[in-house]
Amino acid sequence: MSEKILTLGLPSGSLKELTLDLMRRAGYQVRSSERSYFPHVDSREIECRLFRAQEMSLYVEDAVVDVGLTGKDWIEENASDVVEVAQLVYSKQFLAPCKWVIAVRNDSPVTKVEDLAGKLVATELLNVTKRYFEAKHIPARVEYSYGGTEAKADFVDAIVDITETGSSLRSNNLRIVDTVMETTTRMIANKAAWQDPWKRRKIENLATLLQGAIIAREKVGLKMNVPSNKLDEVLSALPALRCPTVSPLAGESGYAVETILDESVARDIIPELKRAGAEGIVEYPLNKVIL
């Protein structure tokens, strides 16, 4: 009997390194050379392929791969008939959604989308943008942009481009008029793979691990020893809505306290915990947090 294999499509380009890091945190070591589109993964049950995020949903729908990671934007752009297994909120720089926005030059007379009636708009997200204007009954002319969209704002009336913070648009003398759509990374599967019990279980397991890896990226674990007479004071210094683990130390010498919290909180709270009486405070990184 041949081994069962799940084929996984990973995004190349700007999301590649972050995705490989998440795979590592999820427990999979994926090695990829610069020119290879067939990364090696340390699992006999998974084979990986690299595709551009823009085309991933097409290859998943056509069963070239069983499951893949791509943006909601490209699923809608390609109108792909796939199963959306999980939302994985991460992007090039931040663990947050991105937005496709309509932008114009700062000196443009355009102040609202209705002003673009009969005007020329350039974008890589062609079909979604056309549907956006059609839904608003605005007869804008939308043309495809072969990359470098921000630079074309000097030659067209508006652009539709993706942004995480808006800083790049502002640095290029552009301002946002409206948001076309918000997008996050999705794990998608083709229907045949989803209906296969073994593949579905494997896909669901991978989704759980990746979601746990994303949560863990911004969190750390803290453990410390606390004298018995300082326990209440230390626990009150921990953030609200936390449920730390408290265990008695040998010889009734105090307690071991352990908790998980946001890394940005830990840097502020550790000095306070020490002042409250905590000893031997250890901060450690996390690979996965499964909720």
QUINORSUL-V837148 format. One record per helix or strand of 3 or more residues. SS is the DSSP state (h for helix, s for strand). FROM is the first residue (numbers start at 1). TO is the last residue. Records with the same first field share a line. If there is no record, write none. Layout:
SS: FROM-TO, FROM-TO
This chain:
s: 6-11, 46-51, 67-71, 83-88, 98-105, 120-123, 141-144, 158-163, 174-183, 185-189, 219-226, 245-248, 255-262, 278-285
h: 13-26, 53-61, 72-78, 113-116, 126-135, 149-154, 167-171, 191-195, 197-216, 228-237, 250-252, 263-276
